Amino acid sequence: MALTEIIFVSQFNVLPDKSIAVQKTTQVLKDNEVLSESYWRCVLSPHDEQTQNVLGDYPYYYNLAQDAWKDIPVQ
């Protein structure tokens, strides 16, 4: 009967200007039933300094961001 909190990337969209819209979902579960759910959103600009903070715990999405920005010069 323990409570569990899970956080995961629920949306990852590369926009036409190569910025990336990210949504994270936080769920609180009790016995595998969702008791509550909240969302956090942001938009990362190409080579945004916050990319590591936002996606660092999610290597798959972090690598997708790096790949989306590979042809854009770092300013």
C-alpha positions, -999 to 999 in steps of 0.1 A, spaced: 0 0 0 29 23 -7 27 55 -26 49 58 -57 58 89 -77 69 85 -113 81 112 -137 84 107 -174 86 126 -207 51 124 -221 56 148 -251 86 156 -271 80 176 -303 106 191 -326 90 223 -340 97 238 -375 122 263 -361 140 233 -344 130 243 -309 117 214 -289 85 214 -268 88 190 -238 61 179 -214 69 159 -183 41 141 -164 43 133 -127 20 106 -115 14 95 -79 3 59 -77 -11 37 -49 -12 0 -56 -5 8 -93 -36 31 -95 -30 67 -105 -41 90 -76 -30 122 -91 -13 135 -122 4 169 -130 23 183 -160 53 205 -165 61 220 -199 89 240 -215 103 249 -249 140 244 -255 157 266 -281 185 250 -302 215 242 -280 196 256 -250 217 257 -218 189 241 -199 188 210 -221 209 189 -196 187 200 -167 155 191 -186 165 160 -204 196 148 -186 177 120 -169 163 108 -202 192 99 -225 169 88 -253 153 123 -255 186 141 -248 202 123 -278 171 131 -300 175 168 -291 212 167 -299 205 150 -332 178 176 -341 203 204 -335 234 188 -351 233 211 -382 226 243 -363 258 263 -353 263 269 -316 261 306 -309 
